[in-house]
Amino acid sequence: MFHRRTLFLAAVSAMAAVPAFAAPLTLPAADGVQVWAEHRIAAGTRRGIILLFHQAGTNHGEYDPIAPRLNRMGFDTLAIDQRSGGTAFGHRNETAERVGRDPGYLAALPDLEAALAWAQSQKVPVAIWGSSYSAALVFLLASRHPGGIAALLAFSPGEYIGGVSIRSAAAKVACPVFATSAGDPGEEAAAAEILAASSSPLKRQIRSPGGVHGSSTLRRANADDVWQGVEAFLDRAVPRA
């Protein structure tokens, strides 16, 4: 069962044009781990849901300044605490604390699956968004759910998962795909190779010389180039009604 604050949802429904407040959810992973998440409601007409997955050593707080902008674009957001993470951005990682140890990147895939199951129950288009190691995991997630994902956004994807080929997973991904990377040539090349493997007819890579690793590139004061790319991509992949 998914737990939420029903009074919060009723209040937000009555104030749809107001930027969303955050409400906590607890999502059950297939292996029994309880995954902590933060749900924000879209401002205005809801276009879909974007699932936000963080990078190593962090938590949902990576998206504190990012999710509200996506909400204003008409998307609900769900930012989770994966079991592989930490205390960056001034937040605890509730899921990692429950697990008690960092089991590694691949072990966090059931957490992403739990978020996707919740989102698909909402019966609206679902986009998945990863950062660094989770930018690799989103390709694995999408490869397991053909036809079930409206768009994939990967911030600094790479071959971060030992014993697993992300390029092979990307070859099974046909939904619209967006990738971006910081100015490091190796990071740009890794993203390009993964993107090239996908059969999607809509693929976009942003190379941002002034960027930083992962979704945190959007936390910079001057991230207009990446934001413009994100908005243009989402307008094509998940168009407004």
C-alpha positions in Angstrom: 0.0 0.0 0.0 1.2 3.5 -0.8 1.0 5.9 2.2 0.4 9.6 1.7 -1.1 12.6 3.4 -4.6 12.7 1.9 -5.4 16.0 3.3 -2.4 17.5 1.5 -3.6 16.1 -1.8 -7.1 17.5 -1.3 -5.7 20.9 -0.5 -3.4 20.9 -3.5 -6.2 19.8 -5.8 -8.1 22.9 -4.7 -5.1 25.1 -5.4 -3.9 23.6 -8.7 -2.3 26.8 -9.9 -0.2 27.2 -6.8 3.4 25.8 -6.9 3.4 22.4 -5.1 4.3 21.7 -1.6 6.1 18.4 -0.8 4.4 15.4 0.7 6.2 12.3 1.9 5.4 8.8 0.6 6.7 5.4 1.6 6.9 2.9 -1.3 7.4 -0.9 -0.8 10.2 -2.4 -2.9 9.9 -6.0 -4.0 12.5 -7.2 -1.5 10.6 -5.5 1.4 12.7 -2.4 1.8 10.6 0.7 2.5 11.6 3.4 0.0 11.2 7.0 1.2 10.0 9.5 -1.4 8.8 13.1 -1.8 5.8 13.8 -4.0 5.1 17.3 -5.5 2.0 18.1 -7.4 2.0 19.9 -10.8 0.9 23.5 -11.0 -2.0 23.7 -13.4 -3.0 20.8 -15.7 -0.9 17.7 -15.1 1.0 16.5 -18.1 2.5 13.5 -16.4 4.9 12.4 -13.6 8.7 12.6 -13.6 10.5 10.2 -11.3 13.7 11.8 -10.0 16.6 9.5 -9.0 19.7 10.9 -7.3 23.5 10.4 -7.6 25.9 8.6 -5.3 26.3 9.9 -1.7 23.1 12.0 -1.9 19.3 11.8 -1.6 16.1 13.5 -2.8 17.6 16.9 -1.8 19.5 17.0 -5.1 16.2 18.0 -6.6 15.1 20.6 -4.1 15.6 23.5 -6.6 14.8 21.4 -9.7 11.5 19.8 -8.9 9.6 23.1 -8.5 10.5 24.2 -12.0 9.3 20.8 -13.3 6.1 21.3 -11.4 5.5 24.7 -13.0 5.9 22.9 -16.4 2.9 20.7 -15.5 4.6 17.6 -14.1 4.1 15.9 -10.8 7.5 14.9 -9.4 8.5 12.0 -7.2 12.0 12.2 -5.8 13.1 9.1 -3.9 15.9 8.3 -1.4 17.6 5.2 -2.9 19.3 2.7 -0.6 22.6 3.7 -2.1 23.1 7.3 -1.1 24.1 9.6 1.7 23.6 12.9 3.5 24.6 15.5 0.9 22.4 18.6 0.2 21.5 18.9 3.9 19.1 15.9 4.0 19.1 12.5 5.5 18.7 9.6 3.2 15.8 7.8 4.9 16.0 4.7 2.8 19.7 4.2 3.3 19.3 4.7 7.0 16.7 1.9 7.1 18.9 -0.4 5.2 21.9 0.4 7.4 24.7 0.0 4.9 25.3 0.9 1.3 24.7 -2.3 -0.7 26.0 -0.8 -4.0 24.5 0.8 -7.1 22.7 -2.1 -8.7 21.0 -3.0 -5.4 19.1 0.3 -5.7 17.2 -0.9 -8.9 14.3 -2.3 -6.8 13.8 1.2 -5.4 13.4 2.6 -8.9 11.0 -0.2 -9.7 8.9 0.7 -6.7 8.7 4.3 -7.8 7.7 3.3 -11.3 5.0 1.0 -10.0 3.5 3.8 -8.0 3.7 6.2 -11.0 2.1 3.8 -13.4 -0.8 3.4 -11.0 -1.6 7.1 -11.6 -2.5 6.4 -15.2 -0.6 9.4 -16.7 2.6 9.5 -18.8 5.7 8.7 -16.8 9.2 10.0 -17.4 12.3 8.7 -15.6 15.2 10.9 -14.7 18.6 9.7 -13.4 21.8 11.3 -12.1 25.2 9.7 -12.4 24.8 6.1 -11.2 21.1 6.3 -11.4 21.5 7.8 -15.0 22.8 4.3 -15.7 20.1 2.5 -13.8 17.3 4.3 -15.7 18.4 2.5 -18.9 18.1 -0.8 -17.1 14.7 0.2 -15.8 13.4 1.3 -19.2 14.8 -1.9 -20.8 12.6 -3.9 -18.5 9.4 -1.9 -19.2 9.1 -1.5 -23.0 6.1 0.7 -23.8 5.7 1.7 -20.2 7.8 4.8 -20.1 7.1 8.1 -22.0 10.6 9.5 -21.8 14.1 9.0 -20.2 16.4 11.7 -19.1 20.0 10.8 -18.1 22.4 13.3 -16.5 26.0 12.1 -16.8 25.3 8.4 -17.7 28.1 6.0 -17.9 29.1 2.3 -17.4 29.0 2.6 -13.6 27.4 -0.8 -12.8 29.9 -3.6 -12.4 29.1 -6.6 -14.5 26.2 -4.9 -16.4 26.4 -3.3 -19.8 24.4 -0.1 -19.9 24.9 0.2 -23.7 23.2 -3.2 -24.0 20.3 -2.0 -21.9 20.1 1.2 -24.0 19.8 -0.9 -27.1 16.4 -2.1 -25.8 15.2 1.4 -25.1 13.0 2.9 -27.8 11.3 5.8 -25.8 12.5 9.4 -26.3 16.0 9.7 -24.6 17.8 12.9 -23.4 21.3 12.8 -22.1 23.7 15.5 -20.8 27.2 15.6 -19.5 29.7 18.0 -18.0 32.6 19.3 -20.0 34.8 16.3 -19.3 35.6 14.6 -22.7 35.4 11.1 -21.2 32.0 11.8 -19.7 30.7 13.2 -23.0 31.9 10.2 -24.9 30.3 7.8 -22.4 27.0 9.5 -22.7 27.2 9.6 -26.5 28.0 5.9 -26.7 25.0 4.9 -24.5 22.7 7.3 -26.4 23.8 5.9 -29.8 22.9 2.4 -28.7 19.2 3.3 -28.3 16.8 2.8 -31.2 14.7 5.8 -30.1 13.7 8.1 -33.0 14.0 11.0 -30.6 17.4 11.4 -29.0 19.1 14.5 -27.7 22.5 15.1 -26.1 23.5 18.4 -24.5 27.1 19.0 -24.0 27.6 21.7 -21.4 31.2 22.9 -21.1 30.4 24.8 -17.9 28.3 22.0 -16.4 28.9 19.7 -13.4 28.4 16.0 -12.9 24.8 14.7 -12.7 21.5 16.5 -12.3 23.3 19.0 -10.0 24.3 20.8 -13.2 20.8 22.3 -13.1 21.5 23.7 -9.6 24.1 26.1 -11.1 23.3 29.8 -11.3 23.9 29.7 -15.1 22.3 26.5 -16.3 20.1 28.0 -19.0 21.5 26.0 -21.8 20.7 22.7 -20.1 17.3 23.9 -18.9 16.3 25.0 -22.4 17.3 21.6 -23.7 15.3 19.8 -21.0 12.2 21.9 -21.7 12.4 21.5 -25.4 12.9 17.7 -25.1 9.9 17.3 -22.7 7.7 19.4 -24.9 8.3 16.9 -27.7 8.3 13.7 -25.7 5.4 14.6 -23.4 3.5 17.4 -25.1 1.0 19.5 -23.4 -2.7 18.5 -24.0 
